[in-house]
């Protein structure tokens, strides 16, 4: 069996195990209740996520640049030198091969750096969540049974790590979506209140004229 097929098989087995464990926990645990929260609560939480994600991004950018920036600059210089050499000697197949190889090496190195940054961001988000920042606990009452509580905590950590580790741009997009949703709901409620009062006629007393009862 190929390595890719073996990886897919392991992933399928893990997925089935997780699904079975989730179904068992759901069967033995009672339903959980939602907490009362407002749109301001959601936006405040997302605002905290955006700030933390931005700080984490900047920190990882500095650390990864210090770690991998030198090699990246070397590959970039090689690709630029090959481009300049090809401009000076157009049609030279050897130089063109060197240029393509240099650009491919630079692109592969940049892709590897982005993958490292994403994984490091998720790990950083997981550590921040482990300190005490929570997503699900803000909106949902934690279950009382032990298996459901452990699963709840694990999911909460993963959700929070994904929110922060995914980057500030994703959080800003989510904030924009949430804001649009709450504005639409508020506008709809206002329209319903206006239409419900359209059939009511408010009687106003006539103005009082001096000297007349």
Secondary structure, DSSP 8 states (H G I E B T S, - for coil): --HHHHHHHHHHHHHHHHHHHHHHHHHHS----B----HHHHHHHHHHHHHHHHHHHHHHHHHHHHHHHHHHHHHHHHHHHHHHHHHHTTT-HHHHHHHHHHHHHHHHHHHHHHHHHHHHHHHHHHHHHHHT--SHHHHB---SSHHHHHHHHHHHHHHHHHHHHT-HHHHHHHHHHHHHHHHHHHHHHHHHHHHHTTT----------TT--
